[in-house]
Amino acid sequence: MKQSILIVDDEIDNVDALERLFRRGYNVLKATSAAEGLAQLKGHPDVALIISDQRMPEMTGVEMLKKSIKTHPDAIRILLTGYTDMDSVIGAINSGQVYRYLTKPWDPVDLVNTVDKAVEKFNIRRELKEKNDALEKALSELKVLDEAKNQFMILINHELKTPLTVISSFLELLKETSLDADQTQYVDRIGKSSDKLHKII
């Protein structure tokens, strides 16, 4: 299944060029403003990658990417920027959790490789999260089973101790009576077995 990527740029020619570059490998969503990009994200919770231009009216790319963290925390973010914007971008780039920034005009080969690696990273992260969730579920089930086992052992312990106490009491009474050699041997063997069972419990 193709992963979905979102391309945001206020210049429609750039959006169309990027769509042509990626439409074979990905499900490409397009937006020509930051607000439209955020609206696209609301309708597509499965977006794996967001590519945004930095310099856009009303909201910069970094600001939009920062807002996208709330709805798509696992998505990978790539910023496209011109050389003249570099000083302002570098200071704010971490706030948008940007995976990489590329300067315009972009190198198509470099951009495709970057996107492929970014989506691969997204897939690995998601797979790891799914495995961690499965492990957490298995651990929770094990805890329930362990608690059930403990309750069972407590019940068995109680059920065995009651008749064992009765056996021990009657053994003590038997020892106080007159017993022949065979009876004494039998009582002794019962006593040893009783002691062994008591240790096991």
C-alpha positions in Angstrom: 0.0 0.0 0.0 1.3 3.5 -0.9 2.1 5.8 1.9 0.5 9.3 1.8 2.6 12.4 1.7 1.5 16.0 1.8 3.1 18.8 -0.3 2.5 22.4 0.8 3.7 25.3 -1.3 2.0 28.6 -2.2 3.4 28.3 -5.7 1.1 25.9 -7.6 3.9 25.1 -10.2 6.1 23.8 -7.4 3.3 21.7 -6.0 2.6 20.2 -9.4 6.3 19.5 -10.0 6.6 17.7 -6.7 3.4 15.7 -7.4 4.8 14.5 -10.7 8.0 13.5 -8.9 6.3 11.4 -6.3 2.9 10.2 -7.6 4.2 6.8 -8.8 5.6 5.8 -5.4 3.2 7.7 -3.1 -0.3 8.9 -2.6 0.3 12.6 -3.0 -1.9 15.2 -1.2 -1.5 18.9 -2.2 -2.0 22.3 -0.6 -1.2 25.8 -1.7 -1.3 27.4 1.8 -0.4 26.4 5.3 -4.1 26.6 6.4 -5.1 24.3 3.5 -2.2 21.9 4.5 -3.5 21.7 8.0 -7.0 21.1 6.7 -5.7 18.2 4.6 -4.0 16.7 7.6 -7.3 16.7 9.5 -8.9 14.6 6.8 -5.9 12.2 6.4 -4.7 10.8 9.7 -2.4 8.4 7.9 0.0 11.0 6.4 3.6 9.7 6.7 5.5 12.7 5.4 4.9 16.5 5.1 7.0 18.6 2.7 6.5 22.3 3.2 7.9 25.4 1.7 9.2 27.9 4.3 8.2 31.2 2.9 4.4 31.4 2.6 1.9 34.2 3.3 0.1 34.2 6.7 2.1 31.3 8.1 5.6 30.0 7.6 6.5 26.4 6.8 8.1 25.9 10.3 5.0 27.3 12.0 2.8 25.0 10.0 5.0 22.0 10.7 5.0 22.9 14.4 1.2 22.9 14.4 1.1 19.5 12.6 2.9 17.8 15.5 -0.3 17.9 17.5 -2.3 15.9 14.9 0.5 13.9 13.3 3.3 13.4 15.9 4.8 10.5 14.0 4.9 12.1 10.6 8.3 13.0 9.1 8.8 16.7 8.2 10.9 18.1 5.4 11.3 21.9 4.8 12.0 23.6 1.5 13.7 26.9 1.8 15.6 29.5 -0.2 19.2 30.5 0.6 18.0 33.9 1.8 15.8 32.3 4.5 18.5 30.2 6.0 19.4 32.4 9.1 15.8 32.7 10.2 15.0 29.0 9.5 18.0 27.4 11.4 17.0 29.0 14.7 13.4 27.7 14.5 13.9 24.4 12.8 13.9 22.2 15.9 10.6 23.6 17.1 9.0 22.0 14.0 10.8 18.7 14.4 12.2 18.9 10.9 13.8 15.8 9.6 15.8 17.7 7.0 15.7 21.0 5.1 16.5 21.3 1.4 17.3 24.5 -0.5 15.5 25.7 -3.6 16.0 24.9 -6.4 16.1 21.3 -5.2 18.0 18.4 -6.7 15.3 15.9 -7.8 17.6 12.9 -7.1 18.5 14.1 -3.7 14.9 15.0 -2.9 13.6 11.6 -3.9 16.3 9.8 -1.9 15.6 12.0 1.1 11.8 11.3 0.9 12.4 7.6 0.4 14.6 7.4 3.5 12.2 9.5 5.5 9.2 7.3 4.7 11.4 4.2 5.5 12.1 5.8 8.9 8.3 6.4 9.4 7.6 2.8 8.6 10.3 1.5 11.0 9.0 3.8 13.7 5.4 2.6 13.2 6.4 -1.1 13.1 8.4 -0.6 16.3 5.4 1.1 17.9 3.1 -1.7 16.9 5.6 -4.3 18.3 5.9 -2.3 21.6 2.1 -2.1 21.8 1.9 -5.9 21.3 4.5 -6.5 23.9 2.7 -4.2 26.4 -0.5 -6.2 25.7 1.3 -9.5 26.2 2.9 -8.2 29.4 -0.5 -7.1 30.7 -2.0 -10.5 29.9 1.0 -12.2 31.7 0.4 -10.1 34.8 -3.3 -11.2 34.8 -2.2 -14.8 34.5 0.4 -14.4 37.2 -2.2 -12.9 39.5 -4.6 -15.8 38.7 -1.8 -18.3 39.4 -1.0 -16.6 42.8 -4.7 -16.7 43.8 -4.8 -20.4 42.7 -1.7 -21.2 44.8 -3.2 -19.4 47.8 -6.4 -21.4 47.5 -4.5 -24.7 47.1 -2.3 -23.9 50.0 -5.3 -23.3 52.2 -7.1 -26.4 51.0 -4.0 -28.6 51.6 -3.2 -27.1 55.0 -6.6 -27.9 56.5 -6.5 -31.7 56.1 -2.7 -31.8 56.9 -3.4 -30.1 60.2 -6.0 -32.8 61.0 -3.5 -35.6 60.0 -0.8 -34.1 62.2 -3.2 -33.7 65.1 -4.3 -37.4 64.9 -0.7 -38.5 64.5 0.2 -36.8 67.8 -2.8 -38.5 69.5 -1.7 -41.9 68.0 1.8 -41.5 69.4 0.4 -41.1 72.9 -1.3 -44.5 72.7 0.1 -48.0 73.0 1.4 -49.1 69.6 3.1 -52.3 68.6 6.3 -52.2 66.5 4.5 -52.3 63.1 2.1 -49.5 64.1 4.9 -47.4 65.4 6.7 -47.8 62.0 3.5 -46.9 60.1 3.0 -43.8 62.3 6.6 -42.8 61.8 6.3 -43.1 58.0 3.0 -41.1 58.0 4.7 -38.4 60.2 7.7 -38.1 57.8 5.4 -37.8 54.7 3.3 -35.3 56.6 6.4 -33.2 57.4 7.5 -33.4 53.7 4.1 -32.2 52.5 4.2 -29.4 55.0 7.6 -28.2 53.7 6.3 -28.3 50.1 3.2 -26.2 51.1 
